Amino acid sequence: MPKDEVKARSYYQRAVDLGADDALSSLGVMKVMGTGGPKDVADGKKLIEKAATAGQTAALATLARGYEYGFFGKVDLIEARKYYRKPADLGDEASLEKLKQLK
């Protein structure tokens, strides 16, 4: 079955509009990458940050990757380490490994 990224993005947007915090990070990533619609790095980053503030550990790791790979502009390893730290402290093995690699 082929992917319909435009439809997926519209569903995530609708979920966010209805207050579903668990859709924030996914919609944010789609906006940062320009998947299923226009690229909007600033708005996408804000959505991912809002998800992280709402307590989504995975959103913290998503922010870390954004800084690590420069998805938000330039690469910023200091910010990447900062955002990998909390999920690592909560037992996220992938974040812990990334922290070790970035030292």
matplotlib code that plots the C-alpha trace (Angstrom):
import matplotlib.pyplot as plt

x = [0.0, 1.5, 2.1, 0.0, 2.1, -0.2, -3.1, -1.0, 0.1, -3.4, -4.5, -1.7, -2.7, -6.3, -5.2, -3.1, -5.9, -8.2, -5.6, -3.8, -0.4, 0.9, 0.6, 2.8, 6.2, 5.1, 3.6, 6.7, 9.0, 6.9, 7.1, 10.8, 11.5, 8.8, 7.0, 3.5, 3.5, 5.6, 8.8, 8.5, 11.5, 10.5, 7.0, 8.0, 10.6, 8.1, 5.7, 8.5, 9.4, 5.8, 5.7, 8.8, 7.3, 4.2, 6.4, 7.1, 10.5, 10.7, 10.3, 13.4, 15.4, 13.9, 15.1, 18.5, 18.7, 17.6, 20.5, 22.9, 22.2, 21.5, 17.8, 17.1, 19.9, 23.4, 24.7, 24.8, 26.3, 26.0, 22.2, 22.1, 23.8, 21.4, 18.4, 19.8, 20.5, 17.0, 15.8, 19.2, 18.6, 15.2, 16.7, 16.5, 19.4, 19.6, 19.9, 22.6, 24.6, 24.3, 25.6, 28.6, 29.3, 29.0, 31.6]
y = [0.0, 3.3, 6.0, 9.1, 11.6, 14.5, 12.7, 11.6, 15.2, 16.4, 13.7, 14.7, 18.3, 17.5, 15.5, 18.4, 20.8, 18.6, 18.6, 15.3, 16.0, 12.7, 13.9, 17.0, 15.5, 13.5, 16.6, 18.6, 16.2, 16.2, 20.0, 20.1, 17.7, 19.0, 15.7, 15.8, 19.6, 22.7, 22.7, 24.9, 24.3, 26.9, 25.7, 22.1, 22.7, 24.5, 21.5, 19.1, 21.4, 21.5, 17.7, 17.5, 20.0, 17.8, 15.0, 13.0, 11.5, 10.5, 14.2, 15.0, 12.5, 14.0, 17.4, 16.0, 14.4, 17.7, 19.5, 16.6, 16.5, 20.2, 19.8, 23.1, 25.0, 24.3, 21.3, 22.1, 19.2, 21.0, 21.2, 17.7, 16.4, 18.5, 16.9, 13.3, 13.6, 13.4, 10.3, 8.7, 9.4, 7.8, 4.6, 5.2, 3.0, 4.7, 8.1, 6.8, 5.4, 8.7, 10.6, 8.2, 8.8, 12.6, 12.9]
z = [0.0, -1.0, 1.6, 1.5, 3.4, 2.6, 4.2, 7.2, 7.8, 7.7, 10.2, 12.6, 12.2, 13.0, 16.0, 17.3, 16.7, 18.8, 21.6, 21.1, 22.6, 21.4, 17.7, 18.3, 17.7, 14.6, 13.0, 14.1, 12.4, 9.2, 9.2, 9.8, 7.0, 4.6, 4.5, 3.2, 2.8, 3.0, 5.0, 8.2, 10.4, 13.0, 13.5, 13.4, 16.1, 18.3, 18.0, 19.0, 22.0, 23.1, 23.0, 25.1, 27.6, 27.7, 29.0, 25.9, 26.4, 22.7, 21.8, 23.8, 21.8, 18.6, 19.6, 20.3, 16.9, 15.3, 16.9, 16.3, 12.6, 12.0, 11.1, 12.9, 11.2, 12.2, 14.1, 17.8, 19.8, 23.1, 22.7, 21.4, 24.5, 26.7, 25.1, 25.1, 28.8, 30.2, 28.2, 29.0, 32.7, 32.4, 31.0, 27.2, 25.9, 22.5, 24.1, 26.5, 23.6, 21.7, 24.8, 24.9, 21.2, 21.5, 24.3]

ax = plt.figure().add_subplot(projection="3d")
ax.plot(x, y, z, "-o")
ax.set_aspect("equal")
plt.show()
